[in-house]
Amino acid sequence: MNLVIVLVDAELELAPGPAERCIPVLDAFCHRDAMRSLPGASRRGRPDIVHSTLLLCQGSELNRQGRLQVYVHTREDKVIEVGRDTDVHPNYVRFLQEMGSLLRGKEVPGYVLSARYLRTLVRGIGADLRVALSPSGDDVPLAQVFEGAGGGTVLAMIGAFPEGDFVSSVYELADVKVSLGPELMRVPEVTSRVLRAVPEK
């Protein structure tokens, strides 16, 4: 079975105002003053979620086996395709510099940026089973759910934001909505559970 992970509604966007050399991507800690005037500020400026989750995915055994593909879908309907061989830079500031260059239209090795609605991305992937991870989903074992793909491709949609619910039409696109339990989990923890649920070859 192959797995495609889409980090949906990721809070990854350029910082407002003049380009900043060190931190070009909006970060809730570094851009506290600018955040005050932004709508929906309580969930924005969290590229750290994307960074930590990509480090986990790219370093996973599933990725080393060539059975994982990762996409990042942002609040601005931009899609970043992460190459299977991409080494995500472990330094957070360096990662933000790379993402800033990418979002400004420059080429960054290992990443491909495009403007696509989530619906277009999901339909283009053509997975055998589309799963939305949500606290409001059915509390069933992920491994059991993944068996429904019959050895094909499973698409897992994971929210990459710190609070609230999906803004994009995730539930309309999903075949099944799954909860991992009553306690809220951080995005990397959810992703780790998803990776572990994939059966071995």
C-alpha positions as CSV (number, residue, x, y, z in Angstrom):
1,M,0.0,0.0,0.0
2,N,1.1,3.5,-0.8
3,L,0.3,6.6,1.3
4,V,-0.2,10.2,0.2
5,I,-0.3,12.8,3.0
6,V,-1.8,16.2,2.3
7,L,-1.2,18.8,5.0
8,V,-4.3,20.8,4.5
9,D,-4.9,24.6,5.2
10,A,-1.3,24.9,6.4
11,E,-0.5,28.2,8.0
12,L,2.4,28.9,5.7
13,E,2.4,32.3,4.0
14,L,4.7,35.2,3.3
15,A,5.0,37.9,6.0
16,P,3.2,41.1,5.2
17,G,5.2,44.2,4.3
18,P,8.7,44.5,2.9
19,A,10.6,41.2,2.4
20,E,12.6,40.3,5.5
21,R,16.0,38.7,4.8
22,C,16.0,36.4,7.9
23,I,12.4,35.4,8.4
24,P,10.4,35.9,5.2
25,V,7.5,33.6,6.2
26,L,4.9,34.8,8.7
27,D,5.7,33.4,12.1
28,A,3.5,34.1,15.1
29,F,6.5,34.7,17.4
30,C,8.7,36.7,15.1
31,H,6.0,38.9,13.7
32,R,3.9,39.5,16.8
33,D,3.2,43.2,15.9
34,A,2.1,42.4,12.3
35,M,-0.1,39.6,13.5
36,R,-2.3,41.9,15.5
37,S,-3.9,43.4,12.4
38,L,-4.5,40.1,10.5
39,P,-7.9,38.4,10.4
40,G,-7.8,34.9,12.0
41,A,-4.5,35.7,13.7
42,S,-5.0,33.1,16.4
43,R,-4.3,30.3,13.9
44,R,-1.9,32.0,11.5
45,G,1.8,32.2,11.4
46,R,2.6,28.6,12.3
47,P,5.0,27.3,9.7
48,D,6.7,25.4,12.5
49,I,3.9,22.8,12.2
50,V,4.8,22.2,8.6
51,H,8.5,22.1,9.3
52,S,8.2,19.5,12.1
53,T,5.8,17.3,10.2
54,L,7.8,17.3,7.0
55,L,10.9,16.3,9.0
56,L,8.9,13.4,10.4
57,C,7.5,12.3,7.0
58,Q,10.7,12.6,5.0
59,G,12.7,10.7,7.6
60,S,10.2,7.9,7.9
61,E,10.8,4.3,6.9
62,L,7.7,4.5,4.6
63,N,9.4,7.3,2.6
64,R,12.7,5.4,2.4
65,Q,10.7,2.6,0.9
66,G,9.4,4.9,-1.8
67,R,5.8,4.5,-0.6
68,L,5.1,8.0,0.7
69,Q,4.2,11.2,-1.1
70,V,3.6,14.5,0.7
71,Y,1.9,17.7,-0.3
72,V,1.4,20.9,1.6
73,H,-1.8,22.9,0.8
74,T,-1.8,26.4,2.2
75,R,-4.6,28.8,3.2
76,E,-3.9,30.7,0.0
77,D,-4.6,27.6,-2.1
78,K,-1.0,27.1,-3.0
79,V,0.3,23.5,-3.2
80,I,3.8,22.5,-2.4
81,E,4.8,19.1,-3.7
82,V,7.7,17.6,-1.6
83,G,10.0,15.4,-3.5
84,R,10.5,11.9,-2.1
85,D,14.3,12.4,-1.9
86,T,14.0,15.9,-0.4
87,D,16.0,16.5,2.8
88,V,14.0,19.0,4.8
89,H,16.5,21.4,6.4
90,P,16.6,20.8,10.1
91,N,17.3,24.4,10.9
92,Y,14.0,26.2,11.3
93,V,15.2,29.6,10.1
94,R,16.8,28.1,7.0
95,F,13.6,26.2,6.3
96,L,11.7,29.5,6.4
97,Q,14.2,31.1,4.1
98,E,13.7,28.3,1.6
99,M,9.9,28.5,1.9
100,G,10.0,32.3,1.5
101,S,12.0,31.9,-1.8
102,L,9.6,29.2,-3.0
103,L,6.5,31.3,-2.2
104,R,8.0,34.2,-4.1
105,G,8.2,32.1,-7.2
106,K,11.9,31.1,-7.1
107,E,13.1,27.6,-7.6
108,V,14.0,25.6,-4.5
109,P,15.5,22.1,-5.0
110,G,13.2,19.4,-3.7
111,Y,10.0,21.5,-3.8
112,V,7.5,22.4,-6.5
113,L,5.0,25.2,-6.0
114,S,1.7,25.5,-7.9
115,A,-1.6,27.3,-7.4
116,R,-4.3,24.6,-7.0
117,Y,-7.6,24.2,-5.1
118,L,-7.6,21.3,-2.7
119,R,-10.4,19.7,-4.8
120,T,-8.2,19.8,-7.9
121,L,-5.2,18.3,-6.0
122,V,-7.2,15.5,-4.4
123,R,-8.9,14.5,-7.7
124,G,-5.6,14.6,-9.5
125,I,-4.0,12.2,-7.0
126,G,-6.8,9.6,-7.7
127,A,-6.4,7.6,-4.5
128,D,-8.3,4.4,-3.8
129,L,-9.4,5.7,-0.4
130,R,-9.5,9.3,0.9
131,V,-9.4,9.7,4.7
132,A,-9.9,12.9,6.6
133,L,-8.4,13.0,10.1
134,S,-10.7,14.9,12.4
135,P,-11.7,14.9,16.1
136,S,-15.3,14.7,14.9
137,G,-14.7,11.6,12.9
138,D,-15.5,7.9,13.6
139,D,-13.3,6.4,16.4
140,V,-12.1,3.3,14.5
141,P,-8.6,1.8,14.1
142,L,-6.7,3.5,11.3
143,A,-5.2,0.2,10.2
144,Q,-8.6,-1.2,9.8
145,V,-9.7,1.8,7.7
146,F,-6.6,1.6,5.5
147,E,-7.5,-2.1,4.6
148,G,-10.4,-0.6,2.6
149,A,-7.9,0.6,0.0
150,G,-7.2,-3.1,-0.9
151,G,-3.4,-2.6,-1.2
152,G,-3.8,0.5,-3.4
153,T,-3.2,4.2,-2.5
154,V,-4.6,5.9,0.6
155,L,-4.8,9.7,0.8
156,A,-4.7,11.1,4.3
157,M,-5.8,14.7,4.8
158,I,-4.4,16.2,8.0
159,G,-5.0,19.7,9.2
160,A,-1.8,21.7,9.5
161,F,-3.1,24.5,11.8
162,P,-3.1,25.0,15.6
163,E,-6.8,25.4,16.3
164,G,-10.2,25.3,14.7
165,D,-11.4,23.1,11.8
166,F,-10.7,22.8,8.1
167,V,-11.5,25.8,6.0
168,S,-11.3,23.9,2.8
169,S,-13.9,21.3,1.7
170,V,-12.1,18.3,3.2
171,Y,-15.2,16.5,4.5
172,E,-16.8,16.7,1.1
173,L,-13.8,15.1,-0.6
174,A,-13.2,12.4,2.0
175,D,-14.6,8.9,1.7
176,V,-14.3,8.5,5.5
177,K,-13.7,10.7,8.5
178,V,-11.6,9.2,11.3
179,S,-10.9,10.3,14.8
180,L,-7.8,9.2,16.8
181,G,-9.5,9.6,20.1
182,P,-11.1,12.1,22.4
183,E,-7.9,14.0,23.2
184,L,-6.6,16.6,20.8
185,M,-3.2,15.8,19.3
186,R,-0.6,17.9,17.7
187,V,-0.1,17.5,14.0
188,P,3.2,15.6,14.1
189,E,1.6,13.1,16.5
190,V,-1.4,12.6,14.2
191,T,1.0,12.2,11.3
192,S,3.0,9.6,13.2
193,R,-0.1,7.6,13.9
194,V,-1.0,7.7,10.2
195,L,2.4,6.5,9.2
196,R,2.4,3.6,11.6
197,A,-1.0,2.5,10.4
198,V,0.3,1.6,6.9
199,P,0.8,-2.1,6.7
200,E,4.2,-3.5,5.9
201,K,5.0,-4.8,2.4
